[in-house]
Amino acid sequence: MAELRFLSAIPILRIIDVPQAKEFKLDFRGIELDWSHKYSDDLPVYMQVSRAGLTLHLDNLKIYNPSAL
């Protein structure tokens, strides 16, 4: 069986206020928005941001159950 190797891990951070999170992470911290996805205006946003080799995923899902992962 082939050896399983992980090259990197990307943390998923929950955000409550999207505009405030963008202001703090993008404007104040200088992190770049790589992409953002939202099915419709009334559904949560999921985005990826990065800076200097660090990548984070930001999620504003209202109901979050870590045990479901």
C-alpha positions as CSV (number, residue, x, y, z in Angstrom):
1,M,0.0,0.0,0.0
2,A,1.3,3.5,-0.9
3,E,2.4,5.8,1.9
4,L,0.0,8.5,2.8
5,R,1.6,12.0,2.9
6,F,0.1,15.4,3.6
7,L,1.9,18.3,2.1
8,S,-0.1,21.0,3.8
9,A,-3.2,21.7,5.8
10,I,-5.5,24.7,5.4
11,P,-7.3,25.9,8.5
12,I,-11.0,26.9,8.2
13,L,-11.9,29.9,10.3
14,R,-15.5,30.8,11.1
15,I,-16.4,34.4,10.5
16,I,-19.6,36.0,11.7
17,D,-19.5,39.4,10.0
18,V,-18.2,39.1,6.4
19,P,-17.6,42.9,5.7
20,Q,-15.8,43.2,9.1
21,A,-13.7,40.1,8.4
22,K,-12.7,41.4,5.0
23,E,-11.8,44.8,6.4
24,F,-9.6,43.3,9.1
25,K,-8.0,40.5,7.2
26,L,-7.7,42.1,3.8
27,D,-7.2,45.8,4.5
28,F,-5.6,45.9,7.9
29,R,-3.5,42.7,7.7
30,G,-2.7,42.9,4.0
31,I,-4.0,39.4,3.2
32,E,-5.0,38.7,-0.4
33,L,-8.5,37.4,-1.3
34,D,-7.8,34.4,-3.6
35,W,-11.4,33.5,-4.3
36,S,-14.9,33.7,-2.9
37,H,-17.9,31.5,-3.5
38,K,-21.6,32.1,-2.7
39,Y,-24.5,30.2,-4.3
40,S,-26.9,33.1,-3.7
41,D,-27.2,36.3,-1.6
42,D,-29.1,34.6,1.2
43,L,-26.5,31.7,1.6
44,P,-23.2,31.7,3.4
45,V,-19.9,32.7,1.8
46,Y,-16.8,30.5,1.6
47,M,-13.5,32.2,0.7
48,Q,-9.8,31.6,0.5
49,V,-7.3,34.2,1.6
50,S,-3.5,34.0,1.7
51,R,-0.3,35.9,2.5
52,A,3.4,34.9,2.5
53,G,2.7,31.2,2.1
54,L,-0.1,31.0,4.6
55,T,-3.5,30.0,3.3
56,L,-6.8,30.3,5.3
57,H,-10.3,29.4,4.4
58,L,-13.1,31.6,5.9
59,D,-16.6,30.4,6.3
60,N,-19.7,32.2,7.6
61,L,-22.0,29.2,7.8
62,K,-24.6,30.1,10.5
63,I,-25.0,26.6,11.9
64,Y,-21.6,24.9,12.4
65,N,-21.2,21.4,13.8
66,P,-17.5,20.4,13.9
67,S,-18.5,16.8,14.8
68,A,-20.1,16.5,11.4
69,L,-16.7,16.7,9.7
